[in-house]
Amino acid sequence: MRRNIQRVWELVGVTWVFALGNAGAASAEEAAPSCVVELASVDAQSVPSFRGECVWSVAPAAVAAVLTDPERLDAASELMLASYRLPDGRIVNVQKTAWPFEDRQSTLEVRDEPLPGGGLRRRYRLADEQVTPRDGAVQVTVDEGSYEIVPGKNGTRLVLLMRYEPGGNLPTRIVQSQSPRFIAKGLAELRAGAEKFARANASPPNVASGPPAN
């Protein structure tokens, strides 16, 4: 009986990897519209770092308005099950993970700073005090990095650097090979949200003035 159960879970794992990969192939690089996301490095503790770069024909202020507002980001993303700001400024994110694995939750500290030319850099890391994960979610163990929103010739150049370890029962090989796919989807959702915001706001806020309600 135990062997049968183990075999079922092995088959489930294979099915999950097949569904995420391209015809079962594990890719370390994933392209979204106008974006490239890749596995950049893996440290001695097997924690991966990823890099994404996008060029979008949408105003930097619109991208910043969605990225820095948890409610807007939550509304724009299917992968984000919940995103909200605590009274002390920390941000709680709950992200969807493919079945049969649990969703992931992290409580982040963020810091925004203007860049030359009207851009914005958002740095983030796990807060020292984490909100207890809700039912069905597990605590992310490493989540830190930065977004750079840089005005381009016809829109926005965005660079994402991310060091991420989801914790829980996700196998390391799956995290390293399949995370670029999820990151690329998240960036595509951010772009769509920024385009929607831009259509609804003829004069979005100045990026350099900082994020709304931050």
C-alpha positions as CSV (number, residue, x, y, z in Angstrom):
1,M,0.0,0.0,0.0
2,R,2.8,2.4,1.0
3,R,4.6,1.7,-2.3
4,N,1.4,2.4,-4.3
5,I,0.9,5.7,-2.5
6,Q,4.5,6.7,-3.2
7,R,4.1,5.8,-6.9
8,V,1.0,7.9,-7.1
9,W,2.8,11.0,-5.7
10,E,5.7,10.4,-8.1
11,L,3.3,10.4,-11.0
12,V,1.6,13.5,-9.7
13,G,5.0,15.2,-9.5
14,V,5.8,14.2,-13.1
15,T,2.4,15.5,-14.3
16,W,2.9,18.8,-12.6
17,V,6.4,19.3,-14.1
18,F,5.0,18.3,-17.5
19,A,2.2,20.8,-17.3
20,L,4.5,23.7,-16.4
21,G,7.2,22.8,-18.9
22,N,7.1,23.1,-22.7
23,A,6.1,19.5,-23.7
24,G,7.8,18.3,-20.5
25,A,11.0,20.2,-21.1
26,A,12.4,22.2,-18.1
27,S,13.6,25.6,-19.3
28,A,15.8,28.0,-17.3
29,E,14.6,30.9,-19.5
30,E,11.1,32.2,-20.2
31,A,10.1,35.0,-22.5
32,A,7.0,37.1,-21.9
33,P,5.8,39.8,-24.3
34,S,8.8,42.2,-24.5
35,C,10.4,40.5,-21.5
36,V,13.1,37.9,-20.9
37,V,13.4,36.2,-17.5
38,E,16.3,33.8,-16.7
39,L,17.9,31.9,-13.8
40,A,20.9,34.1,-13.1
41,S,22.8,32.1,-10.4
42,V,22.5,29.6,-7.5
43,D,24.3,30.2,-4.3
44,A,26.1,27.7,-2.0
45,Q,22.8,27.2,-0.1
46,S,21.0,26.3,-3.4
47,V,19.0,29.6,-3.3
48,P,18.4,30.8,-6.9
49,S,18.5,34.3,-8.1
50,F,16.6,35.4,-11.2
51,R,16.8,38.4,-13.5
52,G,14.0,39.8,-15.7
53,E,14.2,42.7,-18.2
54,C,11.3,44.2,-20.0
55,V,10.8,47.0,-22.5
56,W,7.2,48.2,-22.6
57,S,5.4,50.9,-24.5
58,V,3.6,52.2,-21.3
59,A,4.4,55.2,-19.2
60,P,6.8,54.5,-16.2
61,A,4.4,56.3,-13.9
62,A,1.6,53.8,-14.8
63,V,3.9,50.9,-14.1
64,A,5.0,52.4,-10.7
65,A,1.4,53.1,-9.8
66,V,0.5,49.4,-10.1
67,L,3.7,48.0,-8.7
68,T,3.7,50.1,-5.6
69,D,0.0,49.8,-4.7
70,P,-1.0,46.4,-3.3
71,E,-4.6,46.7,-4.2
72,R,-3.9,47.6,-7.8
73,L,-1.3,44.8,-8.0
74,D,-3.7,42.3,-6.5
75,A,-6.5,43.3,-8.9
76,A,-4.1,43.0,-11.9
77,S,-2.7,39.5,-11.1
78,E,-4.2,36.0,-11.2
79,L,-1.0,34.7,-9.5
80,M,-1.5,37.1,-6.5
81,L,-4.2,35.6,-4.3
82,A,-3.9,38.5,-1.9
83,S,-1.8,41.6,-1.5
84,Y,-2.3,44.2,1.2
85,R,-0.5,46.8,3.2
86,L,-0.3,46.6,7.0
87,P,-0.6,49.8,9.2
88,D,3.2,49.8,9.7
89,G,3.9,49.8,6.0
90,R,4.8,46.1,5.6
91,I,3.2,44.3,2.6
92,V,1.7,40.8,2.8
93,N,1.6,38.8,-0.4
94,V,-0.1,35.4,-0.9
95,Q,0.9,33.8,-4.2
96,K,-0.7,30.9,-6.0
97,T,1.4,27.8,-6.6
98,A,0.4,25.0,-8.9
99,W,-1.4,21.9,-7.4
100,P,-0.5,19.8,-5.5
101,F,1.8,22.3,-3.7
102,E,0.7,24.9,-1.2
103,D,0.4,28.6,-1.9
104,R,3.2,30.8,-0.6
105,Q,3.0,33.8,1.8
106,S,5.6,36.5,2.5
107,T,5.5,39.7,4.6
108,L,7.8,42.3,3.0
109,E,9.5,45.5,3.9
110,V,9.8,47.8,0.9
111,R,11.9,51.0,0.2
112,D,11.4,53.3,-2.8
113,E,13.9,55.7,-4.2
114,P,13.8,58.0,-7.2
115,L,16.2,57.4,-10.1
116,P,17.8,60.0,-12.4
117,G,15.5,61.0,-15.2
118,G,12.2,60.3,-13.3
119,G,12.7,56.5,-12.7
120,L,12.0,54.6,-9.5
121,R,13.8,51.7,-7.7
122,R,11.8,49.6,-5.3
123,R,13.9,47.4,-3.0
124,Y,12.2,44.6,-1.0
125,R,13.1,41.9,1.5
126,L,11.4,39.7,4.0
127,A,10.4,41.6,7.1
128,D,11.9,40.7,10.4
129,E,8.4,39.9,11.7
130,Q,6.2,37.7,9.5
131,V,2.4,37.4,9.5
132,T,1.4,33.9,10.2
133,P,0.5,32.2,6.9
134,R,-3.2,31.7,6.2
135,D,-4.7,28.2,5.8
136,G,-3.4,26.5,2.7
137,A,-0.2,28.6,2.5
138,V,3.4,28.2,3.7
139,Q,6.0,30.7,4.7
140,V,8.5,31.8,2.0
141,T,12.0,31.4,3.4
142,V,13.9,33.9,1.1
143,D,12.3,36.7,-0.8
144,E,14.4,39.8,-1.7
145,G,15.4,41.9,-4.6
146,S,14.6,45.0,-6.5
147,Y,12.5,46.5,-9.4
148,E,14.0,49.3,-11.5
149,I,11.5,51.4,-13.5
150,V,13.5,53.4,-16.0
151,P,11.9,55.8,-18.6
152,G,12.7,54.7,-22.1
153,K,12.5,56.2,-25.5
154,N,8.9,55.1,-26.0
155,G,7.9,53.9,-22.6
156,T,9.5,51.9,-19.8
157,R,12.5,49.7,-19.3
158,L,12.0,47.5,-16.2
159,V,14.7,45.4,-14.6
160,L,13.8,42.8,-11.9
161,L,16.4,41.1,-9.7
162,M,15.0,38.5,-7.4
163,R,16.5,36.0,-4.9
164,Y,13.8,33.6,-3.9
165,E,13.3,30.3,-2.0
166,P,9.7,29.4,-1.6
167,G,10.2,27.0,1.3
168,G,7.8,24.1,2.0
169,N,7.8,21.0,-0.2
170,L,8.7,22.3,-3.6
171,P,11.7,20.4,-5.0
172,T,14.8,22.5,-5.7
173,R,15.0,21.5,-9.3
174,I,11.4,22.6,-9.9
175,V,12.0,26.0,-8.2
176,Q,15.1,26.6,-10.3
177,S,13.7,25.4,-13.7
178,Q,10.1,26.6,-13.5
179,S,10.3,29.9,-11.6
180,P,11.2,31.9,-14.7
181,R,7.8,30.9,-16.2
182,F,5.9,32.2,-13.2
183,I,7.9,35.4,-13.0
184,A,7.3,36.1,-16.7
185,K,3.6,35.6,-16.2
186,G,3.7,38.0,-13.2
187,L,5.5,40.6,-15.3
188,A,3.0,40.2,-18.1
189,E,0.2,40.8,-15.6
190,L,2.0,43.9,-14.3
191,R,2.2,45.3,-17.8
192,A,-1.5,44.6,-18.5
193,G,-2.4,46.3,-15.2
194,A,-0.2,49.3,-16.0
195,E,-1.8,49.6,-19.5
196,K,-5.3,49.5,-17.9
197,F,-4.3,52.1,-15.4
198,A,-2.8,54.4,-18.1
199,R,-6.1,54.2,-20.1
200,A,-8.1,55.2,-17.1
201,N,-5.7,58.0,-16.0
202,A,-4.7,60.6,-18.5
203,S,-2.2,62.2,-16.1
204,P,-0.7,59.4,-13.9
205,P,1.4,60.5,-10.9
206,N,5.0,61.5,-11.3
207,V,7.2,58.4,-10.7
208,A,9.9,60.5,-9.0
209,S,7.4,61.8,-6.4
210,G,7.1,58.3,-5.0
211,P,4.3,55.6,-5.1
212,P,0.8,56.5,-4.2
213,A,-0.3,56.0,-0.6
214,N,3.2,54.7,0.3
